[in-house]
Every structure is written in C-alpha cells, then in structure tokens.
C-alpha cells in the first residue's frame, strides 16, 4: 500500500501565476481533504472532497479550488498566487464515516511563491 | 468560534525527565488526533482517540482524552533526544475527519 501520495514535492512559482497540486489517496479511501501549513503554524483546513464534490470548506478565498476524479484522486488549484500562499500543502485521505475511520496524510508539497 | 489550544508552545526538557503537553478544545468532538512533525516533513500520526476516557500508549508516549473537560494530554516518559519535534493535537470538528489543529508544541530534548 503506497499510502497517500502527493506531487510535486517542491514547486517554485511567481506571484500572479496559477498552480495545480495533486493527491492520490490511500487504497480504499474515497475522501480527500487539503490543508495549508504556513511556516511555524499548524495546518489549516482548506476543503474536503467526497463523491467528486466539495463537501466542506474552510476559510479560504475562491482563488483556492479543487477537483476530485472518479478514481478518488484530487487536485488543488490556486490562482493569482500571492507571496502569502507560500506554504506546505498537505493532502489527507480517509473514509468519511464510521468510528474506526482515520485521516492519513501525504508527504506534502512545498510551494514557494517569489 | 472553534479553538484548539496547546500548552506549552515551547518545551525544553532534559533526557530522562517526564512532562505533559495539554490540548484544550472548545467544541464537542468524538475524535482527537496527536501528530508529530519533524522540520520540513509531513505529519506522522501518533494516536487517534475516539471516546471519553480513551488512553493509548506507544513507547515513551501516552495520550488520553477527557471529552467532558474537552481536554487531551500527551505524556512523555523518560524523554530521549529522538523525541525532539513539534507535536500537534487536532480535533475532528465535522465527524468526517475535517481537522482543526492546535498551535503545536515544539519539544526539544537536551542530552
């Protein structure tokens, strides 16, 4: 089991550009959540996808959008990049229901906006 | 407003000593996580606590959950240098594994 995989691992973009980050969930998981972790802070929830729809959203602007594919993989898109978007972006997968469900995190994508 | 507060924020302790990290949260939740994060790395899951009174132990770390007090603790026994890292607690606020993280506790174990 490969676990949760994210690509790319590192990325450098220029302010104003657009970026797409990718996530493949752990085998058997159908729910994907995205988090942003700025340097020195805890991760912040961006949104969650289930059945190819955004189900929950945190306090992030519309510049942050996502998509989930039929194979449960997901993309995070950020438009009009700002310097403040520089962060570690984490993807977590899970099954949505049941007492034993647990979120598993990928290794993250380090985005630097210059 | 949901709040998850950890204390202390910074902890420097000598090898061999014991200490406890506290995590207070402001909403009802039936799932609380503890994670470890090394610099520049992702989150490593330590414990998932699912019910009131839950206690889990792994090596020198033990976590507990009191849902009535909305308090979780992470106890470190006989600390070793390898435990140096940042520790986060996170509360599942939605019941669907949407997590709200605490501020983190940066632990440094001094030889």
Interface residues (C-beta under 8 A of the other chain):
Chain A: X31 X33 X35 X41 X42 X43 X44 X45 X48 X50 X55 X56 X88 X90 X92 X94 X96 X97 X99 X100 X101 X102 X103 X104 X105 X106 X107 X108 X110
Chain B: X30 X33 X35 X40 X41 X42 X43 X45 X48 X50 X88 X90 X92 X94 X96 X97 X98 X99 X100 X101 X102 X103 X104
